[in-house]
Amino acid sequence: MTADLARPPQTIDSAGFGPINITKSVTITSPNGVEAGIVPVASGDAIDINAGPNDAIVLRGLTLNGSGVGGNGVVFNSGGSLTGTNCTAQNFTDGSGILIGPTSGTVDVVIIKSITANVAGGLGAGIRLVASGDAIINAVIDHVVATGNDYGIAADPNSSGLTAVAISNSVASNNLITGIAGSSGISGGLGVSIDNVTASGNSFGIAMAG
């Protein structure tokens, strides 16, 4: 079963749902006490976002479980903004719990009160921000727990992409490689602010390069 995205906002009931492809502004909400699990196929994504430059996507209360075979939880390829609240992305393999990867335009991202866990396999990240081409990512990450991944939170713009991320009141601990990682592209730019964040039990707490 997949959610009907034609009439936003949508409220979904307790159930397991198949992969979702979002192509327009939409709000998908799972209320308190309701579990809405989005399950990808093997090596696939739970949610793909391929929306227009002015489209706003809001995800609330969703549980994305890769069961050790799914590639990514959320993949944001294009759109105007993404807001994720009270979501869980876990058990993905060598992808990302949440991957923000636009190739053009300015994208505003807010991820709050969410968990990314057990995203591993070599380069797996709980949250990864990758601005390619002339894309600009402005991100706020607040009250997020990133644990048991290869990388907890990673920002690594490619080419000339620009990324600015503010991380606050969060935990990036017990990740295999790095709690919070950043590197800039050849001509890209990266700005990271970190406030009231715990990064413990990783091989590296915070690592910045480039």
Secondary structure, 3 states (H helix, E strand, C coil): CCCCCCCCCEECCCEEECCEEECCCEEEECCCCCCEEECCCCCCEEEEEECCCCCEEEEECEEEECCCCCCEEEEEEECCEEEEECCEEECCECCEEEEECCCCCEEEEEEEEEEEECCECCCCEEEEECCCCCCEEEEEEEEEEEECCCEEEEECCCCCCEEEEEEECCEEECCCCEEEEEECCCCCEEEEEEECCECCCCCEEEEEEC
